[in-house]
Amino acid sequence: MIRVAIVDDHDLMREGLRALLEKDPAFQIVGETGDGQEAIRLVTNLRPDVVLMDVYLPGGIGGLDATDQVKIDNIMI
């Protein structure tokens, strides 16, 4: 099973991705958020196999910065 985290500030986008992925038993959604800082915590704590990360996120830390921070912390995404 592929463990997936979804990071996007648009609720509709997260819901749509979740709905599509949940149709396939190979995927398990382990978490989702709409915030870059929370994305770092989520990935650090849940250790998903794949992170679907929006590039533009509100609140100061965008998707690219969040991804860089996760990589600095030596977490494979």
C-alpha positions as CSV (number, residue, x, y, z in Angstrom):
1,M,0.0,0.0,0.0
2,I,1.2,3.5,-0.9
3,R,0.8,6.0,1.9
4,V,-0.1,9.5,0.6
5,A,-0.2,12.9,2.1
6,I,-2.1,15.7,0.3
7,V,-1.0,19.3,0.8
8,D,-3.1,22.0,-0.9
9,D,-4.8,25.2,0.4
10,H,-7.9,24.6,-1.7
11,D,-10.4,22.2,0.1
12,L,-12.0,21.2,-3.2
13,M,-8.7,20.1,-4.6
14,R,-7.8,18.1,-1.6
15,E,-11.2,16.5,-1.5
16,G,-11.0,15.7,-5.2
17,L,-7.6,14.1,-5.0
18,R,-8.7,12.1,-1.9
19,A,-11.8,10.9,-3.7
20,L,-9.8,9.8,-6.8
21,L,-7.1,8.0,-4.8
22,E,-9.5,6.3,-2.4
23,K,-11.0,4.5,-5.4
24,D,-7.8,2.5,-5.8
25,P,-7.0,0.1,-2.9
26,A,-3.2,0.6,-3.6
27,F,-3.4,4.0,-2.0
28,Q,-4.0,5.0,1.6
29,I,-4.4,8.7,2.5
30,V,-2.6,9.2,5.8
31,G,-3.0,13.0,6.1
32,E,-3.8,16.2,4.5
33,T,-3.4,19.9,5.2
34,G,-3.6,23.3,3.5
35,D,-0.6,24.9,5.2
36,G,3.2,24.7,4.6
37,Q,4.2,24.7,8.2
38,E,1.7,22.0,9.0
39,A,2.8,20.0,6.0
40,I,6.3,19.8,7.5
41,R,4.9,18.5,10.8
42,L,2.6,16.1,9.0
43,V,5.3,14.6,6.8
44,T,7.7,14.4,9.8
45,N,5.2,12.6,12.0
46,L,3.4,10.4,9.5
47,R,6.3,9.5,7.1
48,P,4.1,9.1,4.0
49,D,5.6,7.4,0.9
50,V,4.3,10.2,-1.4
51,V,3.5,13.8,-0.8
52,L,1.3,15.7,-3.3
53,M,2.4,19.2,-2.5
54,D,0.9,22.4,-3.9
55,V,3.7,24.9,-4.8
56,Y,1.7,28.0,-3.7
57,L,0.5,27.9,-0.1
58,P,-0.5,30.7,2.2
59,G,1.1,31.6,5.5
60,G,4.7,32.3,4.7
61,I,5.9,28.7,3.8
62,G,5.1,27.6,0.3
63,G,5.3,24.1,-1.1
64,L,8.8,24.5,-2.4
65,D,10.1,25.8,1.0
66,A,8.2,23.1,2.9
67,T,9.7,20.4,0.5
68,D,13.2,21.9,1.1
69,Q,12.7,21.8,4.8
70,V,11.6,18.2,4.7
71,K,14.6,17.2,2.6
72,I,16.9,19.1,5.1
73,D,15.5,17.0,7.9
74,N,16.5,13.9,5.9
75,I,13.0,12.6,5.4
76,M,12.5,10.9,2.0
77,I,9.4,12.2,0.1
